[in-house]
Amino acid sequence: MRTFTKFYALGAAKCLVVVCAAAMAVTSCGSGTNLMQIWADDDGVDSLLVRARAAYDRGSFTEAATLAEGALRQDSQNESGAIILGYISLAQGGMDSFSLLEKLISLGKSGTNLAAVPEKLTGHWEVDLDLMSDAIAKDAAMPQEEIATEPKAATSSLTGTMDKMKSLVSLTDADRANLSSAYTDGTTYGKAFYADYPLVNPQPVNAALRGSVPLLTYMNRIPSYLCGFVEDSVRDVDDPRDSATTCPTSDRRTSKRKGSIHLIWAFSHIGEALAFYNILNYSSGISATAKTSNLEGRVALYKSKSSFPNLGNMVDASTDLIGSIDTIFPSAVSGSISQLSATLSAMNSASQAFAAMSSSTSSISKGISTSMTALKTTAGSISGVSDSAKQQGALKGQFTSSAVTALSAQILAQYPGAGSAPADLCSKFTVLAGNTPGVTKPTSCP
């Protein structure tokens, strides 16, 4: 992994230059700006933001947040203050931001202005986001034929895309304990059969849950800071934090820092989605060594079983496989939203944020935009219910497709005759296959 040095210790002369530049940026004034007045006005908005930037630059994030929040209490529609708080929250949340920048670029095309960005990264959020924003603007202005069109390999599966990024967010044992509870299989045979592949039960997502995990606490602040300044198309209809009712568009929204605003927004939502994904894709023991999830381990174990001792054991193994999948990926959660739904909403909002920046932003978010498009296409083949529920079903199907295939193979292997499989077993297969459009029941099932 690339190592980035943070330059917090600046000499006195350099500090003066930084302070003057920051003051000019914050106040948007000309050469006649009275910098001494800004410093003297310790409680004024401009002064607080200059001091917040200075605290941020030396790594004093708590102090920087306090100062910037003080400025926004006086002027809640201050776009510069919202951006500063966005930078601070990303830093406080411990996002592996520079690896994320490079990962997103690696998922896209080569030959664009973005290709040179990794070599220019400084380790400073504000500078690096602006570098990306500038590169995106240059790509947007470039005739399409001048941009290299050879794409790098990218998966159309949202789960595949997130697998490539999941290591960028680390959860502590305490975080996992807050985000999930222990899962217990329902049958005696299932408990023994899946003993090496324990699972966790994701807890419903609400304000209290987000507040219990430091990463989510800081990522959750960013929508409240920036939702008034993002493009309307970026808001996700299934996330109440993003609604125009909860956070109306600011009448002072400008396009001056559009790139940085939408990158901060996208990264915060990706960070949240990856935190939930680490629970949905929980891995330990044998699976962790093999770099797969425990659920994938269960599917592989089930598939490797050429035959079960008896029908009852097969039904129990199937019951607990399906039960664990339905627990981890519930269709709905009363009074809250599931981590499955929250993951989908966050990734959708991140994808829309990239799209809002320019028509060429797919060059860095190809993996996300392609996988989201594929997910929505699959959702279109699911009948009934709302669009949101269809997409949840489609995302669940991406996780469960291998389990459906394994279960179908088991039924055919043990009951090769047409219509010979027990109705109970076929019923369980139908429940699982319902989230995987295009999958038909085995001929063994009546």
C-alpha positions in Angstrom: 0.0 0.0 0.0 1.3 3.4 -0.9 2.5 5.4 2.1 1.5 9.1 2.3 3.2 11.6 4.5 1.0 14.2 6.2 2.6 17.6 6.4 1.2 19.0 9.6 4.4 20.8 10.8 4.9 23.9 8.6 7.5 26.6 9.2 6.4 30.0 10.3 6.8 31.5 6.8 4.8 28.7 5.2 2.1 28.9 7.8 1.7 32.6 7.0 1.2 31.7 3.3 -1.3 29.0 4.1 -3.2 31.2 6.5 -3.4 34.1 4.0 -4.5 31.7 1.2 -7.1 30.1 3.5 -8.4 33.5 4.5 -8.7 34.5 0.9 -10.5 31.3 0.0 -12.9 31.5 2.9 -13.8 35.1 2.5 -13.7 35.2 -1.3 -12.2 38.7 -1.0 -9.7 40.6 -3.2 -6.3 42.0 -2.4 -7.9 44.5 0.0 -8.9 41.9 2.6 -7.9 42.9 6.1 -6.4 39.7 7.4 -5.7 41.3 10.8 -9.4 42.0 11.2 -10.3 38.4 10.4 -7.9 37.2 13.1 -9.2 39.9 15.6 -12.8 38.9 15.0 -12.3 35.6 16.9 -16.0 34.8 17.0 -16.8 35.7 13.4 -17.6 33.1 10.8 -14.6 33.9 8.6 -12.2 33.8 11.5 -13.6 30.5 12.8 -13.2 28.9 9.4 -9.7 30.2 9.0 -8.8 28.8 12.4 -10.6 25.5 11.6 -8.5 25.1 8.5 -5.3 25.7 10.4 -6.3 23.2 13.1 -7.3 20.7 10.4 -3.9 21.1 8.7 -2.0 20.3 11.8 -4.1 17.2 12.5 -6.2 18.7 15.4 -9.5 17.4 14.0 -11.6 17.7 17.2 -10.6 21.4 17.5 -11.1 21.9 13.8 -14.6 20.4 14.0 -15.5 22.6 17.0 -14.4 25.8 15.3 -16.2 24.9 12.0 -19.4 23.9 13.8 -19.3 27.2 15.6 -19.2 29.0 12.2 -22.1 27.0 10.9 -24.2 27.8 13.9 -23.9 31.4 12.9 -24.3 30.8 9.2 -25.9 27.4 8.5 -25.8 27.8 4.7 -22.1 28.5 4.5 -20.8 26.1 1.8 -17.1 26.5 2.7 -17.9 25.6 6.3 -19.9 22.5 5.2 -17.0 21.3 3.0 -14.4 21.8 5.8 -16.6 19.7 8.1 -16.9 17.1 5.4 -13.0 16.9 5.2 -12.8 16.7 9.0 -15.4 14.0 9.3 -13.7 11.8 6.7 -10.4 12.1 8.7 -12.1 11.5 12.0 -13.8 8.4 10.7 -10.4 6.9 9.7 -11.4 6.2 6.1 -8.5 4.8 4.2 -9.1 7.6 1.8 -6.1 7.4 -0.5 -6.4 3.7 -1.1 -10.0 4.3 -1.9 -9.1 7.0 -4.4 -6.7 4.6 -6.1 -9.1 1.7 -5.9 -11.8 3.7 -7.7 -9.4 4.8 -10.3 -8.3 1.2 -10.9 -11.9 0.1 -11.4 -12.2 2.6 -14.3 -10.5 3.3 -17.6 -6.9 3.9 -18.4 -5.7 6.8 -20.5 -7.7 9.6 -18.9 -6.5 12.6 -16.9 -7.3 10.6 -13.8 -4.5 8.1 -14.5 -1.9 10.6 -13.3 -3.7 11.4 -10.1 -2.2 8.6 -7.9 1.3 10.0 -8.4 0.2 13.4 -7.3 -1.6 12.5 -4.1 -0.2 14.4 -1.1 -1.9 12.9 1.9 -4.0 16.0 2.3 -7.8 15.5 1.8 -8.6 18.9 0.5 -5.7 19.0 -2.0 -6.4 15.4 -3.2 -10.1 15.9 -3.7 -9.5 19.0 -5.7 -6.9 17.1 -7.8 -9.5 14.5 -8.7 -12.1 17.1 -9.3 -9.9 19.0 -11.7 -9.0 15.8 -13.5 -12.6 14.9 -13.9 -13.4 18.4 -15.3 -10.6 18.0 -17.8 -11.9 14.6 -18.9 -15.4 16.1 -19.3 -14.0 18.8 -21.6 -12.0 16.4 -23.7 -13.5 15.1 -26.9 -14.6 11.5 -26.3 -12.4 10.0 -29.0 -9.3 11.5 -27.2 -10.0 9.4 -24.1 -8.6 5.9 -24.2 -11.5 3.5 -24.5 -9.9 0.3 -23.5 -11.5 -0.6 -20.2 -10.0 -2.5 -17.4 -11.8 -5.7 -16.3 -14.7 -4.8 -14.1 -17.3 -7.0 -12.6 -21.0 -6.3 -13.1 -21.8 -7.7 -9.6 -22.2 -5.2 -6.8 -21.0 -7.8 -4.4 -17.9 -8.3 -6.6 -17.1 -4.6 -6.6 -17.5 -4.3 -2.9 -15.3 -7.4 -2.3 -12.5 -5.4 -4.0 -13.0 -2.5 -1.6 -14.1 -4.1 1.7 -10.6 -4.2 3.2 -10.5 -0.3 3.0 -12.8 -0.2 6.1 -11.8 -2.0 9.3 -14.2 -2.7 12.1 -13.1 -3.5 15.7 -14.6 -6.4 17.7 -16.6 -3.7 19.6 -17.9 -2.4 16.3 -19.0 -5.8 15.2 -20.7 -6.5 18.5 -22.7 -3.3 18.1 -23.6 -4.0 14.5 -24.7 -7.6 15.0 -25.7 -10.3 17.4 -24.8 -14.0 17.5 -26.7 -16.2 15.1 -27.8 -19.7 16.1 -28.9 -22.4 13.6 -32.3 -23.8 14.2 -31.7 -27.5 13.9 -29.4 -29.8 15.9 -27.9 -31.2 12.7 -27.4 -27.8 11.2 -25.6 -26.5 14.3 -23.0 -29.4 14.0 -22.8 -29.3 10.2 -22.1 -25.6 10.0 -20.1 -25.3 13.3 -16.9 -24.1 11.5 -18.9 -21.3 9.7 -20.5 -19.2 12.4 -22.6 -16.2 11.4 -23.7 -12.9 12.8 -27.2 -11.4 12.7 -27.0 -7.8 11.3 -28.9 -5.3 13.5 -31.5 -2.9 12.1 -30.1 0.4 11.0 -31.2 3.5 12.9 -29.6 6.6 14.5 -28.6 4.7 17.6 -26.8 2.0 15.6 -24.9 4.6 13.6 -24.0 6.4 16.8 -22.5 3.2 18.4 -19.7 2.8 15.7 -17.2 5.6 15.4 -16.8 5.3 11.6 -20.6 5.4 11.1 -20.9 8.3 13.5 -18.6 10.5 11.5 -19.9 9.3 8.1 -23.5 10.0 9.3 -22.6 13.7 9.9 -21.6 14.3 6.3 -25.1 14.2 4.8 -26.3 16.8 7.3 -23.5 19.1 6.4 -23.7 18.7 2.6 -27.2 17.6 1.6 -28.2 21.2 1.0 -25.4 21.6 -1.6 -25.5 18.3 -3.5 -27.4 17.9 -6.8 -31.0 16.8 -6.4 -30.3 13.7 -8.4 -27.9 12.5 -5.8 -30.5 12.1 -3.0 -31.6 8.5 -2.5 -35.4 8.2 -2.1 -34.9 5.3 0.5 -32.7 7.3 2.8 -34.6 9.7 5.0 -31.4 11.6 5.8 -31.2 12.6 2.1 -34.7 13.8 1.5 -35.5 17.4 0.5 -38.0 17.5 3.4 -35.3 16.6 6.0 -32.6 18.7 4.3 -33.9 21.2 1.7 -31.7 22.5 -1.0 -29.8 25.6 0.0 -30.5 28.8 -1.9 -26.8 29.4 -1.8 -25.8 26.2 -3.6 -23.1 27.0 -6.2 -21.1 25.0 -8.6 -17.7 26.4 -7.5 -16.8 23.3 -5.3 -19.1 20.9 -6.9 -16.4 18.3 -7.4 -15.2 18.2 -3.8 -18.7 18.2 -2.4 -19.8 15.2 -4.4 -16.5 13.3 -3.8 -16.9 13.8 0.0 -20.5 12.7 -0.3 -19.6 9.6 -2.3 -16.7 8.6 -0.1 -18.8 8.9 3.1 -21.6 6.8 1.6 -19.1 4.2 0.4 -17.5 4.0 3.8 -20.9 3.4 5.4 -21.8 0.7 2.8 -18.5 -1.1 3.4 -19.0 -1.1 7.1 -22.4 -2.9 6.7 -20.9 -5.1 4.0 -18.3 -6.3 6.5 -21.2 -7.6 8.6 -23.2 -9.0 5.7 -20.0 -10.7 4.4 -18.8 -11.7 7.9 -15.6 -13.9 7.8 -13.7 -15.8 10.5 -11.6 -18.9 11.1 -11.4 -21.1 8.0 -13.1 -18.6 5.8 -10.9 -15.7 6.8 -7.8 -17.8 5.9 -9.4 -18.6 2.5 -10.4 -14.9 2.1 -14.1 -15.8 1.7 -17.2 -15.2 3.9 -18.6 -17.7 6.3 -21.8 -17.8 4.3 -19.8 -18.7 1.2 -18.1 -21.4 3.3 -21.4 -22.8 4.2 -22.5 -22.9 0.6 -19.2 -24.6 -0.4 -19.6 -27.2 2.4 -23.2 -27.9 1.4 -22.2 -28.3 -2.2 -19.3 -30.6 -1.3 -21.7 -33.1 0.4 -22.3 -35.7 -2.3 -25.0 -37.2 -0.1 -26.5 -36.8 3.4 -27.1 -39.7 5.8 -30.8 -39.4 5.4 -33.6 -37.1 4.1 -34.0 -35.5 7.5 -30.4 -34.4 7.6 -30.6 -33.0 4.1 -33.8 -31.0 5.0 -32.1 -29.7 8.2 -29.0 -28.6 6.3 -31.1 -27.0 3.7 -33.4 -25.3 6.3 -30.5 -23.8 8.1 -28.7 -22.7 5.0 -31.8 -20.9 3.8 -32.6 -19.6 7.3 -29.2 -18.1 7.7 -29.4 -16.3 4.3 -32.9 -14.9 5.1 -31.6 -13.7 8.5 -28.6 -11.9 7.1 -30.5 -10.6 4.1 -34.1 -9.9 5.3 -36.7 -8.6 2.9 -37.9 -6.1 5.4 -37.2 -4.9 9.0 -40.1 -3.5 11.0 -39.6 0.1 12.1 -36.1 0.4 10.7 -34.1 -0.4 7.6 -32.0 -3.5 7.2 -28.2 -3.4 6.6 -28.9 -4.9 3.2 -31.2 -1.9 2.3 -28.8 0.6 3.8 -25.9 -0.8 1.8 -27.9 -0.5 -1.4 -29.1 3.0 -0.7 -25.5 4.2 0.2 -24.0 2.7 -2.9 -26.7 4.1 -5.1 -26.2 7.5 -3.7 -22.4 7.3 -4.2 -23.0 6.2 -7.8 -25.3 9.2 -8.3 -22.8 11.5 -6.8 -20.1 10.5 -9.3 -22.7 10.8 -12.1 -23.5 14.4 -11.0 -19.9 15.5 -11.2 -19.6 15.0 -15.0 -20.4 12.7 -17.8 -16.9 11.2 -17.7 -16.9 10.3 -14.0 -17.7 6.7 -14.8 -14.0 6.6 -15.6 -13.3 6.4 -11.9 -16.5 4.7 -10.7 -16.9 2.2 -13.5 -17.1 -0.7 -11.0 -19.9 1.1 -9.1 -21.9 2.5 -11.9 -21.7 -0.8 -13.9 -22.7 -2.9 -11.0 -25.5 -0.6 -10.0 -26.9 -0.7 -13.6 -26.6 -4.5 -13.6 -28.4 -4.7 -10.3 -31.3 -2.5 -11.4 -31.6 -4.5 -14.6 -31.9 -7.7 -12.6 -34.4 -6.0 -10.3 -36.6 -5.2 -13.3 -37.2 -8.9 -13.8 -38.7 -9.3 -10.3 -42.4 -8.9 -10.3 -44.5 -7.0 -7.8 -43.5 -4.8 -4.8 -41.7 -1.5 -4.9 -38.6 -0.7 -6.9 -36.7 -0.5 -3.6 -37.8 -4.0 -2.6 -37.0 -5.3 -6.1 -33.4 -4.0 -5.8 -33.0 -5.5 -2.4 -34.2 -8.8 -3.8 -31.8 -8.5 -6.6 -28.9 -7.7 -4.3 -29.8 -10.6 -2.1 -29.8 -12.8 -5.2 -26.2 -11.8 -5.9 -25.3 -13.2 -2.5 -27.4 -16.3 -2.8 -27.1 -17.4 -6.4 -24.4 -20.0 -5.6 -26.5 -21.4 -2.7 -29.4 -21.8 -5.1 -27.2 -23.7 -7.6 -25.8 -25.9 -4.8 -29.3 -26.7 -3.4 -30.6 -27.6 -6.9 -27.6 -29.9 -7.5 -28.2 -31.7 -4.2 -31.8 -32.3 -4.9 -31.1 -33.6 -8.4 -28.3 -35.9 -7.1 -30.4 -37.5 -4.4 -33.7 -37.5 -6.3 -32.9 -37.9 -10.0 -36.4 -39.0 -11.0 -38.8 -36.4 -12.3 -41.1 -35.2 -9.5 -39.5 -37.6 -7.0 -38.2 -35.0 -4.5 -40.2 -34.3 -1.3 -42.5 -31.4 -1.4 -41.0 -29.9 1.8 -37.6 -29.8 0.3 -38.9 -28.3 -3.0 -40.8 -25.7 -1.1 -37.6 -24.5 0.7 -35.8 -24.4 -2.7 -38.6 -22.2 -4.1 -38.2 -19.7 -1.2 -34.5 -19.4 -1.8 -34.7 -19.3 -5.6 -37.4 -16.5 -5.4 -34.6 -13.9 -5.0 -32.6 -15.2 -8.0 -34.5 -14.4 -11.2 -34.0 -16.8 -14.1 -33.4 -19.9 -11.8 -35.9 -22.7 -12.4 -36.7 -25.5 -9.9 -35.0 -28.9 -10.6 -36.9 -31.5 -12.5 -37.0 -33.5 -9.3 -39.5 -31.1 -7.8 -43.2 -31.5 -8.7 
